[in-house]
Amino acid sequence: MKKETNLIMYYFILAFCFIAANSVNGQTNLGWSGDLNYEGAKTYGARFRVYDDVAFNGANRNTIWIGSTSNTRFDLGAGLEGVLRMSILTNGKIGVGTTDPTRLFDVNGALRVRSGGINGDPLIDLDHSNSTGWSRINSEGKLALAANDKLTGNSSLPHLFIDSDGSIFVTGGANLPSVSSQSRSKYSLFIQKGLLSEDYGLGPQSTWADYVFSEDYQLMPLKALSSYIQKYKHLPNMPTENEIAKNGYSLHDINVKLTEKVEELTLYTIKQQQELDSLKKDYEALLKLIKPILQKKP
């Protein structure tokens, strides 16, 4: 009984302090909604509301409230009466702007980080207890990353964009380029303004142009090659200007074709050298025959 009496006195004094502190022209700003139940050391099933002095059109007032409207969550609200801002479920999940969080921390709206890094720069630290493990960022749809506030306002121009099919676009803040489904099926990364690198490598490939040096490779005669170039305005087995303009090209494939042409040129050069050597040999034999005649005096 003494315990309940002390508790009643405590709330009475608390209410008196609020009335005294928030009284304006004889009117108080203390409001109470719902029941405050006390059982042992637990307070539950209630909503406690404190109204401030901010008025909108002389009618509506701001409110801050805490409490529980459900036996499965704890709520925190602010703003106009009845606007819920945060909920904590009994399983530990926290929702901001939602009463039904599906993750440990679920935000319905934009999230801003102001500091935490070097020189006070904003920092999101993905801590992992295992240095060989993965830190993961997941999107249930497309994912866009941008600097210089490019994702706010009416215009959304990301610098890096991951499409739902896994295609990655580096746009530099420009509009997302239109890429054909054929190119999307062949490539994963699209860089709009170009790539500058001190070095880069291509992974292992099973195709290369050494088939040119096989014994059964048919090297096009130079006369036929000349006719082909005059007719089609490009080398055999090379993409045309229109094909490049429409579909682009694979760096590996074009390297194979360029190597093919270099190796063909090598074979042409070897063949020409063999013909020159043969002509030289014939010339020397002929010169050997006519030289005594030329040396005879008239």
C-alpha positions in Angstrom: 0.0 0.0 0.0 2.8 2.3 0.8 4.4 1.7 -2.5 1.2 2.6 -4.4 0.7 5.7 -2.3 4.3 6.9 -3.1 3.6 6.3 -6.7 0.4 8.4 -6.7 2.2 11.2 -4.9 5.0 11.1 -7.5 2.6 11.5 -10.4 0.7 14.2 -8.5 3.9 16.2 -8.0 5.0 15.6 -11.6 1.6 16.8 -12.9 1.8 19.9 -10.6 5.3 20.8 -11.9 4.0 20.5 -15.5 1.1 22.7 -14.7 3.2 25.3 -12.9 5.9 25.3 -15.6 3.5 25.4 -18.6 0.8 27.7 -17.3 0.1 30.7 -19.6 -2.6 33.2 -18.5 -4.1 30.6 -16.2 -4.3 28.0 -18.9 -2.2 24.9 -18.8 -0.5 22.9 -21.6 -0.6 19.5 -19.9 -2.6 16.9 -21.7 -3.3 13.3 -20.8 -4.7 10.6 -23.1 -5.3 7.0 -22.3 -4.5 5.1 -19.0 -1.3 4.9 -17.1 -1.4 1.5 -15.4 1.1 0.5 -12.7 1.7 -3.1 -11.8 4.8 -3.9 -9.8 7.7 -2.3 -11.6 6.1 -2.3 -15.1 4.3 0.5 -16.9 2.5 -0.5 -19.9 -0.6 0.0 -22.1 -0.5 3.8 -22.1 0.4 6.8 -24.1 1.8 9.8 -22.5 1.5 13.1 -24.4 3.1 16.5 -23.7 1.9 19.5 -25.7 4.1 22.5 -26.4 3.1 26.1 -27.1 3.5 26.0 -30.9 0.2 26.7 -32.5 -0.9 26.3 -36.2 -3.7 28.7 -37.1 -4.5 28.9 -33.4 -6.0 25.4 -33.5 -3.6 22.5 -33.9 -0.7 22.0 -31.6 2.5 19.9 -31.9 2.9 16.9 -29.7 5.6 14.5 -28.5 4.4 11.2 -27.2 5.7 7.9 -26.2 3.9 4.7 -25.3 2.5 1.5 -26.8 -0.6 1.0 -29.0 0.2 -2.7 -29.3 1.6 -5.5 -27.1 4.2 -6.2 -29.8 5.9 -2.8 -30.2 6.9 0.5 -28.4 6.1 3.7 -30.2 7.6 7.2 -30.3 5.8 10.1 -32.0 6.3 13.8 -32.7 4.7 16.4 -34.8 0.9 16.7 -35.2 -1.0 14.5 -32.9 -1.2 10.9 -34.0 1.9 11.0 -36.3 4.0 8.0 -35.4 7.8 8.5 -35.9 9.5 5.4 -34.6 8.6 1.9 -33.4 10.6 -0.7 -31.5 9.2 -4.3 -31.8 9.6 -6.9 -29.2 12.0 -8.8 -31.4 14.4 -5.8 -31.3 13.7 -4.5 -34.8 13.5 -0.7 -35.0 11.4 1.1 -37.5 11.7 4.9 -38.4 8.7 6.0 -40.3 7.2 2.5 -40.3 5.5 0.3 -37.7 6.5 -2.9 -39.4 10.3 -3.0 -39.8 11.6 -6.0 -41.7 15.3 -5.5 -40.7 17.0 -4.7 -37.5 17.0 -1.0 -38.4 14.4 -0.1 -41.0 14.0 3.5 -42.3 11.1 4.6 -44.4 12.7 7.8 -45.9 16.1 9.3 -46.6 19.0 8.6 -44.2 21.8 11.2 -43.6 25.2 10.6 -42.0 27.0 13.8 -41.1 30.4 12.8 -39.6 32.4 9.9 -38.1 35.3 9.7 -40.6 38.6 11.5 -41.0 38.4 15.3 -40.6 34.8 14.9 -39.7 33.8 13.4 -43.1 30.6 11.3 -43.1 31.4 7.6 -42.6 29.5 4.4 -42.9 31.6 1.7 -41.4 30.8 -1.9 -42.3 32.5 -3.8 -39.5 33.2 -7.5 -40.1 34.6 -9.8 -37.4 36.1 -12.0 -40.1 38.7 -10.3 -42.4 38.1 -12.9 -45.1 34.3 -12.4 -45.0 32.2 -10.2 -47.2 30.5 -6.9 -46.3 27.3 -6.6 -48.3 25.1 -3.8 -49.6 21.8 -5.1 -51.0 19.1 -3.4 -53.0 15.8 -5.1 -53.8 15.7 -3.1 -57.1 18.2 -0.9 -58.9 21.0 0.8 -57.1 22.4 4.3 -57.8 25.4 6.1 -56.3 26.3 9.7 -56.7 28.5 12.5 -55.4 27.8 16.3 -55.2 24.2 15.9 -54.2 23.2 14.4 -57.6 20.4 12.2 -56.2 18.4 14.9 -54.5 15.7 17.1 -55.9 13.7 16.5 -59.1 16.7 15.3 -61.2 18.4 12.0 -60.5 21.7 11.7 -62.3 23.8 9.0 -60.6 27.5 8.6 -61.2 27.3 4.9 -60.8 24.2 2.8 -61.6 23.6 -0.9 -61.1 20.6 -2.1 -63.1 18.3 -4.9 -62.0 19.9 -7.2 -64.5 23.3 -6.7 -63.0 24.6 -4.3 -65.6 26.9 -1.6 -64.2 27.0 1.9 -65.7 29.6 4.6 -64.9 28.0 7.8 -66.3 29.9 10.6 -64.6 26.6 12.2 -63.7 25.2 12.3 -67.2 22.0 10.7 -68.4 21.9 7.0 -68.4 23.0 5.7 -71.9 20.7 3.5 -74.0 22.4 0.1 -74.4 20.9 -2.6 -76.5 19.9 -6.0 -75.1 22.5 -7.6 -77.3 25.3 -5.6 -75.7 23.8 -6.2 -72.2 24.0 -9.9 -72.8 27.7 -9.7 -73.8 29.0 -7.1 -71.4 28.6 -6.2 -67.7 30.3 -2.8 -67.3 29.5 0.3 -69.4 31.7 3.4 -69.0 30.2 6.5 -70.7 33.1 9.0 -70.8 36.0 6.5 -71.3 38.5 4.7 -69.1 42.0 6.0 -68.1 44.3 3.5 -66.6 48.0 3.0 -66.3 47.5 -0.7 -67.2 44.9 -3.3 -67.5 44.7 -6.9 -68.4 42.3 -9.3 -70.1 41.5 -12.6 -68.5 42.3 -16.0 -70.1 40.6 -16.7 -73.4 40.4 -19.9 -75.4 40.6 -18.2 -78.8 43.5 -16.6 -80.6 44.7 -16.0 -84.1 47.5 -18.6 -84.4 45.3 -20.6 -86.7 46.8 -18.4 -89.4 50.0 -20.4 -89.2 48.3 -23.7 -89.6 49.2 -25.6 -92.8 45.7 -25.7 -94.1 45.1 -21.9 -93.7 44.1 -20.4 -97.0 45.9 -17.1 -97.4 44.0 -14.8 -99.8 46.1 -13.9 -102.8 47.1 -10.3 -103.0 45.2 -9.7 -106.2 42.0 -11.1 -104.7 42.6 -9.1 -101.6 42.9 -5.9 -103.6 39.6 -6.6 -105.4 37.9 -7.3 -102.0 39.1 -4.0 -100.6 38.0 -2.1 -103.7 34.5 -3.7 -103.4 33.8 -3.7 -99.7 36.1 -0.9 -98.4 37.4 -2.9 -95.5 39.6 -5.9 -94.8 38.2 -9.4 -94.8 36.9 -10.8 -91.5 37.0 -7.2 -90.0 33.8 -5.4 -88.7 32.5 -2.6 -90.9 32.2 1.0 -89.9 28.4 0.7 -89.6 28.7 -2.4 -87.5 31.0 -0.6 -85.0 28.7 2.4 -84.9 25.7 0.2 -84.1 27.1 -2.5 -81.8 30.6 -1.4 -80.8 33.1 -4.2 -80.5 34.7 -6.7 -78.1 38.3 -5.8 -77.2 39.3 -9.4 -77.2 37.6 -10.2 -80.5 39.1 -7.1 -82.2 42.6 -8.1 -80.8 42.1 -11.6 -82.4 41.2 -10.0 -85.7 44.1 -7.5 -85.6 46.5 -10.3 -84.7 45.1 -12.3 -87.6 45.9 -9.5 -90.0 49.4 -9.0 -88.5 50.1 -12.7 -89.0 48.7 -12.7 -92.5 51.0 -9.7 -93.3 53.9 -11.7 -91.9 53.0 -14.6 -94.2 52.7 -12.2 -97.2 56.1 -10.7 -96.3 57.7 -14.2 -96.0 56.2 -15.2 -99.3 57.4 -12.0 -101.0 60.9 -12.5 -99.5 60.9 -16.1 -100.9 60.0 -14.8 -104.3 62.6 -12.1 -104.1 65.2 -14.7 -103.1 64.2 -16.8 -106.0 64.4 -13.9 -108.4 67.8 -12.9 -107.0 69.0 -16.5 -107.5 67.8 -16.5 -111.1 69.3 -13.1 -111.7 72.7 -14.3 -110.3 72.6 -17.4 -112.5 71.7 -15.4 -115.6 74.4 -12.8 -114.8 76.9 -15.6 -114.5 76.0 -16.8 -118.0 76.1 -13.4 -119.7 79.0 -11.9 -117.8 81.7 -13.6 -119.9 80.0 -12.4 -123.0 79.9 -8.8 -121.7 83.5 -9.0 -120.8 84.6 -10.0 -124.3 86.2 -7.3 -126.2 84.8 -6.4 -129.6 
